[in-house]
Amino acid sequence: MVSEHVQLRSGKRRQTEDRIIGAAAELFLEHGFKATTIRAVAKTAEVSVGRVMSVGDKDVILVRCFDQWIGQLQNGTYRPPARRTSLSRREPNAGATTGPPRPSSAVQRHLLELFLPFLEFFAEHEDLSRDYAAVMMRVKGEPEVFNALAVDLQSRLSESLVSIGINEDHARASAAALYDSYLGILFRWAATTMGLDDAVEAMLASIVFHTRVRSSL
């Protein structure tokens, strides 16, 4: 009986936290990080300011929102209101003599497709993503982007690398390196004038390198 009561309270607490994170996510996307207040989150979620603060301050809540968005992007459940044409299918510039490297194999294309949703999300919400990068330097803790979400994406990357003949040890190492490259590209993007095309170019260059390394190191 006591156990059921504890489980019920725990379930209600999670539902309330989910409602708070959902409200914050909506406000952050609509108004941005700086213009969104804890009071506005509380009003939208229909809870007290104190209840919102029990989840965390604005920095912590933004990280929780990005964990949620990244998780949805990884499992395919994130649905933006409007999305540009996938960059993996963009047409080459007719007058261009140089450009970003292009996938030369199905595996390279697949690996790029795994990263494109995140790069496109960053581009669609660039100011918010820059705020997120800054917050990540301040917040102490273990965001899911460094834990479960990282493990899931690296597992997919490793499987793809193994499929082209790279041994499992090298595939795991390359998957981790690709993930670190992706994070590094996002932080570089946040701190410079780097744009979406530049980010795609950098990501694909890393993919091309790691899909060519097959011999023993």
Disulfide bonds with the S-S distance in Angstrom:
none
